[in-house]
Amino acid sequence: MRRVGIIGASYTKFGERFDSNMQELAWEAFNDALKEANIEKDSVDYSIVSNMGGWSSESLPAVIVSEGLGINPKGSVRVEAACASGSAAIKLAHDIIASGQADVVLALGVEKMRESPTKTIVEYIGRAGNFMWEFENFGLTFPGYYALYATAYMSKYGAKEEDLCEVAVKNHYYGSLNEKAQFTNRITLEKCMSSPYVAWPLKLYDCSPITDGAAAVLLASENFIKEHKSEAVWISGIGYATGTANLSKRDDFSGLDAARRAALQAYAKAGINPDRPASQLDLAEVHDCFTIAEVMAYEDLGFAKKGEGIKLVKEKQTYIGGLIPVNLDGGLKAKGHPIGATGESMIAELYHQLLGKVKGGRQADIKNGRALAHNVGGTGHYAYVTILSLDRSDHA
Ligand code: COA
């Protein structure tokens, strides 16, 4: 297998993007990534478009995007792994290059969610749990699903609504330093606590928003990088797992089994000690679609013991200067969550962080040269954990 590196990455301003159609949004992210990689678009051998879709007008996004970017007739495909679609695209791009089938592959996520009203979006996402049983019979929506995890966690470990709001306060703080974030306002604990309930105990500020946006990552083979590039960030391990469709088939509601499995695989591939991963990483992007999801991620990734995730954020251990800074771009909560583009946007953020290129007072200290992205689809229906490194030989 060949080594694979990232040579350019970017994401658009997230939020309500009625100013751009799908092709224009994709171009905005791609053009920036291309400039950063300093290569011609003809170098791209294949493209993978991550998009959950359904809510937007275009139903063949891979064709629309590759035509818009001017990279057809090179091959393309659309991938879907719900909110983890972007990480699935990165994995596929990695595997195509590692196996020697291509030298440069584009993973591009794009989503135009705001074309549809909230109730349509909530229904489509809700159906992504398990339509025939949980959606049809119980009307479960995603805020509802994660509210079940939150109540299970609160009942098991004694966490409070205020504790969950600490995650929103942190992520809005870092969102305020990221000009591409959907929300750039800082919030207080009181503001979060007094926001209206969406699904008890989750309130408006416990939820990620509905977002338009695109993100692009250019991946290349070691040979290509040696010939054309002076710097790259390397993929040192990708772990992945798929959970059950029905929540009723799961036996633990205080964490996500698929995420734990994905993390252990990624640690094994990247040569990271699963007993103390935080000390070997400089920062992480985790899937905070709801505040409880970030707390469970700390524990599923081994950054905190079971039941102690809340302590990490309360003690500011996931701010810059703490044990492991998390979501320095504002996370899904404040940066936004354009479902199919979220995974690539996490990788783009980590790429720039590792290279020390992040401005606005949210650059992490880079000592270990390694960073982690945790991207969950559904409620652990899919999970991907990707570890990036500045060191080409950094793998088990
Ligand atoms: N956090 C903070 N503020 C939010 C917000 C959020 N998640 N969502 C909307 N707002 C704000 C808007 O900016 C707007 O503020 P304004 O009145 O000052 O302009 C106000 O709340 C109303 O916005 P609107 O777009 O009408 O919200 P909504 O009520 O239609 O939708 C949710 C709110 C929470 C229902 C919606 O964002 C949602 O469903 N989020 C979850 C998405 C999801 O499930 N993703 C997949 C996760 S796995």
Residues whose N, C-alpha, C, O or C-beta is under 5 A from the ligand:
A	BS01	COA	C83 T118 I125 F142 P143 V198 L204 Y205 C207 S208 P209 I210 C289 G378
